[in-house]
Amino acid sequence: MASLLNLPLEITHQILSELAGLSPEPGLDVFLSQDEPQLFDADRLNLGLSSMAKLCRTCHQLRESVEPQLNRFIYIPNADAKHLLSILRKWNARPHCAEYTRYLAIRAKQPRSSAALENIADPDLVLVSNLVKQLNLQLRSDWYEFSWRVDILIELVMFMARNLRWIDVSFTPKKGIYRGSFDWLRGVDGSAMSIRFDHLRHLKLFQSGSLTMDEIQPLIDRAPNLENLYLDTVQFTNHKSRLPTSLTGLCLTGCSITPAIFESVTTDMDKLCHLRYDKTSLRQQSPMMRAFAKHGTTLKSLLVYFHLDPRLEVDLPLDTFKSLESLTTDLRSFGQGGGSQLMRLLPCSLRELRVVSFGGLQKHQLCSFADELSDREKRLSRHLAVYIDGAEGMFDYQRLRRDMTG
């Protein structure tokens, strides 16, 4: 122990980081992924943090060195009131620990309708009441009697961790008597404006039963430097909402939004580079693509599933996406000799094409797709890197054509 204390502080921090097994800062691909974010090796992290927590109890000097690493990641995959109150008690006793937190990933435990809620101890109720007062918020006195009390505690954790860079939160489902998420940030007189997320770069939110953009707007307004926003099953209901001008990445999965509202909420954005949207209806296909085309000069990657009938002609302004380098879409929309001519609509700037089969790969589909890719390569004298979801490596369409003709 004495040897560890005698080391230079930088080396001590490096040893402690290795002990915790922390990963480097996650990249954009991890954030925009629809899969569970792998920010770190959870098993190794838990083992390392357990060891670090023991070090905290050995001496004051080591505790000061360990605490920044111990609090950098907060990851609770099945959060209930007990877990969240434990964090709040700790941060209330040692407020500086909340300032160390950079990454917050919480999945609310899904309540069983038949299960009775566990009692919350009186000291914890007093703690929450005091924290709410410190933050200049208002909270109904019977909040702990509802299943959404977990959401209340999640939001308090978010509000206390002012230096967060990454938030990935899933709330309890909306059903029965429920409250709107972040409702205590709406319509306030300005006293709660001290709650800000000036360091937040990545925000990912989900709630079964659908969040609304109106609920999220007060939170987004407090994150002026937000770069990437991932919204899952969010409803956009009016033209008054606005997404931050700082956004470079936007993922809308399962979200309900019209082309006109998309144009309204993104009207001030001029840096959007990465866009993912997976709920386009055939009726809104062309209008939505025209709305996306407003960002055609900045977009570099786009995910959208067209689900076109290759026998029918469509009007998709893909040629206006002058900077597009990567497109992810469905395989079915392509078809040699069909009316859609999707392959011919792809912009010349495209370097990478990723396709999802939705229902398995059929040999005639692959052959037709390979022919289209070959024709494009001849026409533009440019090779396109193609990847098929579920297949290893790059799709070698020229080899497939040779095998079929040989």
TAPE-V295921 format. One record per helix or strand of 2 or more residues. SS is the DSSP state (alpha for helix, beta for strand). FROM is the first residue (numbers start at 1). TO is the last residue. If there is no record, write none. Layout:
ss->{SS;SS}
from->{FROM;FROM}
to->{TO;TO}
This chain:
ss->{alpha;alpha;alpha;alpha;alpha;beta;alpha;alpha;beta;alpha;alpha;alpha;beta;alpha;alpha;beta;alpha;beta;beta;alpha;beta;alpha;beta;alpha;beta;alpha;alpha;beta;alpha;beta;alpha}
from->{2;9;28;42;60;73;81;96;103;122;143;149;166;183;191;202;213;228;249;259;274;285;301;318;326;331;342;352;363;385;397}
to->{6;20;32;56;72;79;93;100;108;134;145;160;170;185;194;212;221;235;253;265;277;295;304;320;330;333;345;356;380;388;405}
